Amino acid sequence: MLIIDSREKEGSRLVKLVENKAKALNIQTEKKWLEIGDYVFDDVCFEAKSTTDFLGSVISKRLWTQIDNMDRHYKTNVVIIYGTIEDAIFNVKKYSKSNIQEPARSIMLNNKFLGAIGRITLDTDIKAFWVPTEEEASLIITAICKMKPIQRDVIRPEIFKRVSTDDLRLDVLTSIKGVSIKKAKLLIKEYGSIMEIGEQTEEELQYLDGVGQVLATRILNTLNSEKKVKI
């Protein structure tokens, strides 16, 4: 069942497209109030934003709260952005004031937009897609929903290569999926050693920036498991 947030605008083109494509794929849909995300299918959460909404949420920092909530509550999270960056910059400049002069403001907004996509990709477990229109956005949402129930072999590289640092503690932590160098350094700075990290609770680890429930569980399971842990 694909749950669609009932607060999505009545007559929204994206909602209509998702409903129509879901119906064609025999995916049932239902509208409910969602506290987190715009669409939810099983343990997959989707946040869908126009480029204007995305840029606005980056500026207000609302995006990072939304992403943190998604990461804390769902196993798989997807942010889908649709539209052009030109439209986003034009609309933000039109409806908000700034003391920054042109063309510096356009450059700043462009960098904020692209930087946010880079930050999502590098610093979180969220999958980010940027597509031209609502049509492509609806295709991604429904395609993922259609594939979700199917048991699939995980694609793994034949040779696993890891860039080593000069600190073995960081190398150990970054071998855990979702732990970047930045997060590893934050963990070491906060707790001092790998042993101390392993003795924390999930709730304690989640106080750190960028560590949600899923990642906290994965870190503790990896550090404390008495069985073989696959990479």
Residue frames as qw, qx, qy, qz and C-alpha x, y, z in Angstrom:
[[0.000, 0.887, 0.463, 0.000, 0.00, 0.00, 0.00],
 [0.397, 0.260, -0.003, 0.880, 1.39, 3.39, -1.04],
 [0.208, -0.771, -0.488, 0.353, 0.36, 6.01, 1.52],
 [0.290, 0.515, 0.178, 0.787, 0.04, 9.56, 0.19],
 [0.162, -0.247, -0.460, 0.837, 0.10, 12.45, 2.67],
 [0.089, 0.732, 0.673, 0.059, -3.44, 13.85, 2.83],
 [0.142, -0.813, -0.099, 0.556, -1.97, 17.34, 3.24],
 [0.366, -0.023, 0.554, 0.747, -0.62, 17.28, -0.31],
 [0.253, 0.314, -0.022, -0.915, -2.35, 20.06, -2.25],
 [0.612, 0.439, 0.615, -0.234, -5.72, 19.08, -3.68],
 [0.629, 0.765, 0.098, -0.095, -5.32, 18.75, -7.42],
 [0.297, -0.709, 0.554, 0.320, -1.54, 18.44, -7.20],
 [0.699, 0.532, -0.383, -0.284, -0.22, 17.25, -10.56],
 [0.169, 0.444, -0.867, 0.152, 2.39, 15.04, -8.91],
 [0.472, -0.027, 0.739, -0.479, -0.19, 13.33, -6.70],
 [0.774, 0.413, 0.112, -0.466, -2.43, 12.66, -9.68],
 [0.542, 0.573, -0.601, -0.129, 0.48, 11.27, -11.70],
 [0.067, -0.329, 0.894, -0.296, 1.55, 9.02, -8.82],
 [0.626, 0.134, 0.569, -0.517, -2.01, 7.73, -8.33],
 [0.761, 0.507, -0.116, -0.387, -2.45, 7.02, -12.05],
 [0.444, 0.539, -0.715, 0.004, 0.91, 5.28, -12.46],
 [0.272, -0.236, 0.840, -0.406, 0.39, 3.30, -9.25],
 [0.751, 0.250, 0.346, -0.503, -2.99, 2.12, -10.54],
 [0.701, 0.556, -0.375, -0.241, -1.39, 1.02, -13.82],
 [0.317, 0.440, -0.814, 0.209, 1.15, -1.02, -11.82],
 [0.723, -0.383, -0.549, -0.175, -1.50, -2.54, -9.52],
 [0.351, 0.017, -0.559, 0.751, -0.17, -0.65, -6.52],
 [0.276, -0.767, -0.574, -0.078, -2.91, 0.32, -4.09],
 [0.216, 0.322, -0.203, 0.899, -2.88, 3.90, -2.76],
 [0.380, -0.730, -0.565, 0.058, -4.46, 5.57, 0.25],
 [0.122, 0.652, -0.130, 0.737, -4.41, 9.13, 1.55],
 [0.655, -0.603, -0.402, 0.212, -3.53, 9.57, 5.22],
 [0.144, -0.961, 0.190, -0.138, -1.97, 12.23, 7.40],
 [0.862, 0.110, -0.235, 0.435, 1.79, 11.61, 7.36],
 [0.425, -0.873, 0.038, 0.235, 3.90, 13.25, 10.05],
 [0.353, -0.577, 0.555, 0.484, 7.05, 12.44, 8.05],
 [0.264, -0.049, 0.785, 0.559, 7.47, 12.41, 4.28],
 [0.462, 0.269, -0.146, -0.832, 5.04, 12.90, 1.41],
 [0.851, 0.134, -0.369, -0.348, 4.72, 9.25, 0.34],
 [0.363, -0.457, 0.782, -0.216, 5.38, 6.05, 2.31],
 [0.861, 0.156, -0.377, -0.305, 5.50, 2.49, 1.02],
 [0.894, -0.178, -0.350, 0.217, 6.30, -0.15, 3.65],
 [0.599, -0.633, -0.042, 0.488, 9.62, 1.04, 5.17],
 [0.459, 0.205, 0.291, 0.814, 10.44, 3.42, 2.30],
 [0.023, -0.814, -0.354, 0.460, 9.82, 7.14, 2.81],
 [0.457, 0.430, 0.357, 0.693, 9.72, 9.67, -0.04],
 [0.068, -0.736, -0.201, 0.643, 10.06, 13.44, 0.27],
 [0.483, 0.479, 0.501, 0.536, 9.13, 15.10, -3.04],
 [0.131, -0.753, -0.140, 0.630, 9.97, 18.76, -3.64],
 [0.527, 0.815, 0.129, 0.203, 9.91, 21.18, -6.53],
 [0.629, 0.233, -0.174, 0.721, 13.27, 22.88, -7.03],
 [0.115, -0.651, 0.040, -0.749, 11.78, 26.07, -5.57],
 [0.770, -0.575, -0.060, -0.269, 10.54, 24.28, -2.45],
 [0.899, -0.066, -0.178, 0.394, 13.87, 22.46, -2.14],
 [0.414, 0.408, -0.165, 0.796, 15.92, 25.66, -2.31],
 [0.364, -0.665, 0.007, -0.652, 13.58, 27.40, 0.11],
 [0.877, -0.463, -0.099, -0.083, 13.87, 24.55, 2.62],
 [0.768, 0.129, -0.205, 0.593, 17.66, 24.64, 2.30],
 [0.118, 0.553, -0.123, 0.816, 17.71, 28.37, 3.09],
 [0.579, -0.589, 0.040, -0.563, 15.34, 27.95, 6.05],
 [0.029, 0.395, -0.881, 0.261, 17.26, 24.81, 7.14],
 [0.777, -0.028, 0.277, -0.565, 13.92, 22.97, 7.33],
 [0.782, 0.363, -0.469, -0.188, 15.28, 20.37, 4.91],
 [0.311, 0.380, -0.804, 0.334, 17.81, 19.03, 7.42],
 [0.460, -0.119, 0.604, -0.641, 15.15, 18.55, 10.09],
 [0.845, 0.239, -0.034, -0.476, 13.00, 16.66, 7.59],
 [0.658, 0.424, -0.622, 0.016, 15.92, 14.45, 6.55],
 [0.007, -0.333, 0.799, -0.500, 16.85, 13.74, 10.16],
 [0.656, 0.005, 0.423, -0.625, 13.25, 12.72, 10.95],
 [0.841, 0.339, -0.281, -0.313, 13.15, 10.44, 7.90],
 [0.465, 0.442, -0.739, 0.203, 16.43, 8.78, 8.86],
 [0.234, -0.266, 0.721, -0.596, 15.24, 8.19, 12.42],
 [0.659, 0.116, 0.456, -0.587, 11.98, 6.50, 11.45],
 [0.872, 0.422, 0.041, -0.246, 12.42, 4.70, 8.12],
 [0.807, -0.207, 0.431, 0.347, 14.90, 2.18, 6.78],
 [0.480, 0.207, 0.474, 0.708, 15.09, 3.59, 3.25],
 [0.061, 0.802, 0.282, -0.523, 14.64, 7.27, 2.44],
 [0.481, 0.330, 0.487, 0.650, 14.41, 9.06, -0.88],
 [0.058, 0.699, 0.141, -0.699, 14.40, 12.78, -1.68],
 [0.482, 0.428, 0.596, 0.478, 13.08, 13.58, -5.16],
 [0.020, -0.614, -0.024, 0.789, 13.57, 17.07, -6.57],
 [0.484, 0.485, 0.635, 0.357, 11.79, 18.08, -9.77],
 [0.163, 0.966, 0.175, -0.095, 12.10, 21.18, -11.92],
 [0.632, 0.535, -0.104, 0.551, 14.92, 23.47, -13.02],
 [0.530, -0.368, -0.287, 0.708, 17.44, 25.31, -10.90],
 [0.115, 0.228, 0.210, 0.944, 16.72, 28.46, -12.93],
 [0.423, -0.599, -0.470, -0.491, 13.07, 28.42, -11.81],
 [0.660, -0.527, -0.437, 0.310, 14.11, 27.90, -8.20],
 [0.428, -0.148, -0.088, 0.887, 16.55, 30.83, -8.21],
 [0.074, -0.373, -0.342, -0.859, 14.05, 33.10, -9.99],
 [0.523, -0.615, -0.502, -0.310, 11.22, 32.31, -7.55],
 [0.632, -0.466, -0.370, 0.497, 13.34, 32.63, -4.42],
 [0.300, -0.020, 0.026, 0.953, 14.65, 36.00, -5.55],
 [0.199, -0.455, -0.448, -0.743, 11.14, 37.14, -6.49],
 [0.602, -0.621, -0.397, -0.308, 9.50, 36.28, -3.19],
 [0.709, -0.563, -0.196, 0.377, 12.28, 37.00, -0.70],
 [0.112, 0.974, -0.135, 0.141, 14.40, 40.04, 0.04],
 [0.851, -0.205, -0.010, 0.483, 18.16, 40.20, 0.42],
 [0.116, -0.922, 0.161, 0.332, 20.89, 42.79, 0.75],
 [0.565, -0.226, 0.621, 0.494, 23.10, 40.76, -1.58],
 [0.376, 0.650, -0.173, -0.638, 23.35, 42.31, -5.03],
 [0.892, 0.388, 0.232, 0.013, 23.12, 40.60, -8.40],
 [0.800, 0.074, -0.503, -0.317, 24.76, 38.53, -9.83],
 [0.069, 0.375, -0.819, 0.428, 26.31, 37.49, -6.52],
 [0.613, -0.066, 0.495, -0.613, 22.94, 36.42, -5.12],
 [0.870, 0.303, -0.184, -0.343, 22.21, 34.12, -8.08],
 [0.511, 0.448, -0.710, 0.184, 25.62, 32.50, -7.68],
 [0.207, -0.292, 0.731, -0.581, 25.06, 32.05, -3.94],
 [0.769, 0.072, 0.287, -0.567, 21.63, 30.45, -4.47],
 [0.791, 0.404, -0.428, -0.168, 23.01, 28.17, -7.19],
 [0.306, 0.417, -0.782, 0.347, 25.77, 27.03, -4.84],
 [0.457, -0.181, 0.596, -0.634, 23.33, 26.47, -1.98],
 [0.863, 0.197, -0.008, -0.464, 21.13, 24.30, -4.18],
 [0.765, 0.394, -0.508, 0.030, 23.95, 22.13, -5.54],
 [0.084, 0.452, -0.731, 0.504, 25.75, 22.06, -2.20],
 [0.659, -0.165, 0.427, -0.597, 22.65, 20.69, -0.50],
 [0.930, 0.238, -0.168, -0.224, 22.42, 17.83, -3.00],
 [0.530, 0.487, -0.626, 0.299, 26.12, 17.13, -2.41],
 [0.232, -0.395, 0.648, -0.608, 25.66, 17.18, 1.36],
 [0.856, -0.029, 0.188, -0.481, 22.72, 14.76, 1.18],
 [0.869, 0.360, -0.336, -0.037, 24.77, 12.39, -0.98],
 [0.480, 0.464, -0.607, 0.432, 27.98, 12.52, 1.03],
 [0.066, -0.319, 0.625, -0.709, 26.81, 12.98, 4.62],
 [0.663, -0.028, 0.408, -0.627, 23.58, 10.95, 4.83],
 [0.343, 0.029, 0.930, 0.131, 22.10, 7.61, 3.82],
 [0.497, 0.611, 0.353, -0.504, 19.37, 9.39, 1.85],
 [0.491, 0.219, 0.634, 0.556, 19.00, 8.69, -1.88],
 [0.150, 0.669, 0.106, -0.720, 18.61, 11.95, -3.81],
 [0.467, 0.374, 0.653, 0.465, 17.15, 12.24, -7.32],
 [0.111, 0.590, 0.026, -0.800, 16.87, 15.44, -9.35],
 [0.395, 0.345, 0.769, 0.366, 14.63, 15.17, -12.40],
 [0.062, 0.142, 0.293, 0.943, 13.16, 17.70, -14.86],
 [0.465, -0.266, -0.254, -0.806, 9.42, 17.23, -14.24],
 [0.634, -0.193, 0.491, -0.565, 6.71, 15.74, -12.04],
 [0.891, 0.263, -0.231, -0.289, 6.32, 13.00, -14.66],
 [0.584, 0.394, -0.658, 0.266, 9.82, 11.63, -13.99],
 [0.203, -0.365, 0.634, -0.651, 9.34, 12.08, -10.24],
 [0.808, -0.041, 0.217, -0.547, 6.17, 9.97, -10.30],
 [0.842, 0.326, -0.422, -0.078, 7.94, 7.29, -12.34],
 [0.286, 0.421, -0.732, 0.453, 10.71, 7.00, -9.74],
 [0.468, -0.245, 0.518, -0.673, 8.27, 6.78, -6.82],
 [0.888, 0.094, 0.092, -0.441, 6.11, 4.09, -8.41],
 [0.720, 0.426, -0.545, 0.045, 9.07, 2.13, -9.81],
 [0.065, 0.393, -0.761, 0.512, 10.63, 1.86, -6.34],
 [0.643, -0.101, 0.427, -0.628, 7.27, 0.80, -4.86],
 [0.893, 0.266, -0.195, -0.306, 6.88, -1.88, -7.53],
 [0.608, 0.430, -0.630, 0.219, 10.38, -3.25, -6.92],
 [0.286, -0.560, 0.541, -0.558, 10.29, -3.11, -3.10],
 [0.856, -0.208, 0.312, -0.355, 8.51, -6.47, -2.44],
 [0.889, 0.383, -0.250, 0.021, 10.86, -8.36, -4.79],
 [0.743, -0.551, 0.285, 0.250, 13.78, -10.20, -3.20],
 [0.590, 0.777, -0.192, 0.108, 16.90, -9.04, -5.04],
 [0.833, -0.110, -0.101, 0.532, 20.56, -9.91, -4.86],
 [0.193, -0.926, 0.042, 0.322, 22.55, -6.98, -3.53],
 [0.693, 0.648, -0.095, 0.302, 24.98, -5.65, -6.13],
 [0.583, -0.739, 0.205, 0.268, 28.48, -5.65, -4.68],
 [0.362, 0.803, -0.460, -0.112, 31.80, -4.73, -6.29],
 [0.942, 0.107, -0.292, 0.127, 34.15, -7.64, -6.96],
 [0.600, 0.098, -0.363, 0.706, 37.02, -5.78, -5.33],
 [0.337, -0.893, -0.298, -0.001, 36.42, -3.68, -2.23],
 [0.523, 0.321, -0.179, 0.769, 38.78, -0.74, -2.07],
 [0.390, -0.864, -0.308, 0.076, 39.02, 1.51, 0.95],
 [0.324, 0.706, -0.243, 0.581, 41.07, 4.65, 1.38],
 [0.695, -0.407, -0.449, 0.388, 43.01, 4.38, 4.62],
 [0.113, -0.941, 0.096, -0.305, 43.71, 7.26, 6.97],
 [0.367, 0.449, -0.658, 0.481, 46.57, 7.54, 9.44],
 [0.407, -0.249, 0.574, -0.665, 44.16, 6.59, 12.26],
 [0.175, -0.035, -0.972, -0.155, 43.10, 2.93, 12.40],
 [0.175, 0.388, 0.711, -0.560, 40.08, 3.85, 14.53],
 [0.402, 0.514, -0.050, -0.756, 38.71, 5.98, 11.70],
 [0.296, 0.265, -0.806, -0.439, 39.41, 3.20, 9.18],
 [0.004, -0.190, -0.964, 0.185, 37.38, 0.75, 11.28],
 [0.257, 0.513, 0.500, -0.649, 34.44, 3.12, 11.67],
 [0.378, 0.523, -0.259, -0.719, 34.32, 4.20, 8.01],
 [0.106, 0.096, -0.945, -0.293, 34.13, 0.55, 6.95],
 [0.199, 0.446, 0.794, -0.362, 30.58, 0.64, 8.39],
 [0.149, 0.501, 0.602, 0.604, 28.02, 1.61, 5.74],
 [0.175, -0.868, -0.381, -0.264, 26.83, 5.17, 6.25],
 [0.540, -0.749, -0.005, 0.385, 29.77, 6.30, 8.42],
 [0.513, 0.789, -0.069, 0.330, 31.72, 8.98, 6.58],
 [0.568, 0.174, -0.368, 0.715, 35.10, 10.31, 7.67],
 [0.166, -0.488, 0.106, -0.850, 33.28, 13.32, 9.13],
 [0.777, -0.450, -0.135, -0.419, 30.96, 11.12, 11.22],
 [0.870, -0.061, -0.375, 0.313, 33.82, 8.85, 12.28],
 [0.341, 0.312, -0.327, 0.824, 35.82, 11.84, 13.53],
 [0.436, -0.496, 0.023, -0.751, 32.75, 13.12, 15.37],
 [0.894, -0.319, -0.278, -0.147, 32.27, 9.74, 17.07],
 [0.746, 0.047, -0.369, 0.553, 35.91, 9.54, 18.14],
 [0.082, 0.435, -0.206, 0.873, 35.89, 13.13, 19.34],
 [0.602, -0.485, -0.058, -0.632, 32.75, 12.52, 21.41],
 [0.922, -0.342, -0.020, -0.178, 33.61, 9.12, 22.90],
 [0.269, -0.779, 0.565, 0.033, 37.39, 8.77, 22.58],
 [0.155, -0.318, 0.921, 0.163, 37.61, 5.13, 21.53],
 [0.509, -0.016, -0.684, -0.522, 35.82, 2.44, 19.55],
 [0.314, -0.210, -0.881, 0.287, 35.16, 0.52, 22.78],
 [0.086, 0.309, 0.440, -0.838, 33.38, 3.53, 24.28],
 [0.419, 0.144, -0.356, -0.823, 31.29, 3.96, 21.14],
 [0.479, -0.070, -0.844, -0.232, 30.19, 0.33, 21.35],
 [0.222, -0.267, -0.791, 0.503, 29.03, 0.82, 24.92],
 [0.237, 0.115, 0.095, -0.960, 26.60, 3.63, 24.08],
 [0.447, 0.445, 0.734, -0.252, 22.88, 3.18, 23.48],
 [0.346, 0.493, 0.583, 0.545, 21.16, 3.90, 20.18],
 [0.091, -0.933, -0.347, -0.041, 19.53, 6.95, 21.72],
 [0.447, -0.736, 0.149, 0.487, 22.88, 8.35, 22.86],
 [0.487, -0.035, 0.542, 0.684, 24.47, 7.94, 19.43],
 [0.219, 0.688, 0.588, 0.366, 21.50, 9.70, 17.82],
 [0.207, -0.891, -0.158, 0.372, 22.38, 12.90, 19.66],
 [0.407, -0.373, 0.430, 0.715, 25.27, 13.29, 17.22],
 [0.417, 0.626, -0.102, -0.651, 24.66, 15.28, 14.05],
 [0.503, 0.447, -0.603, -0.428, 23.85, 13.02, 11.09],
 [0.112, 0.093, -0.983, 0.116, 23.37, 9.83, 13.11],
 [0.656, -0.166, -0.125, -0.725, 19.81, 8.53, 12.87],
 [0.800, -0.245, 0.424, -0.347, 18.20, 5.41, 14.30],
 [0.943, 0.328, -0.043, -0.020, 19.14, 3.17, 11.38],
 [0.500, 0.643, -0.458, 0.355, 22.80, 4.20, 11.41],
 [0.354, -0.587, 0.553, -0.473, 23.03, 4.04, 15.21],
 [0.923, -0.083, 0.287, -0.242, 21.69, 0.47, 15.15],
 [0.855, 0.470, -0.175, 0.135, 24.10, -0.51, 12.39],
 [0.176, 0.716, -0.534, 0.414, 27.11, 0.93, 14.27],
 [0.538, -0.451, 0.568, -0.430, 26.28, -0.88, 17.50],
 [0.966, 0.117, 0.159, -0.166, 25.44, -4.15, 15.76],
 [0.705, 0.593, -0.323, 0.217, 28.76, -4.02, 13.91],
 [0.066, 0.658, -0.582, 0.474, 30.88, -3.16, 16.94],
 [0.509, -0.341, 0.613, -0.498, 29.18, -5.59, 19.32],
 [0.902, 0.167, -0.170, -0.360, 28.27, -8.54, 17.12],
 [0.567, -0.444, 0.694, 0.015, 29.73, -11.92, 18.07],
 [0.780, 0.335, 0.518, 0.111, 29.00, -13.22, 14.59],
 [0.455, 0.052, 0.440, 0.772, 30.50, -12.45, 11.19],
 [0.217, 0.774, 0.244, -0.542, 29.53, -9.01, 9.94],
 [0.620, 0.389, 0.483, 0.480, 29.35, -8.67, 6.17],
 [0.158, -0.355, 0.112, 0.915, 30.58, -5.48, 4.50]]
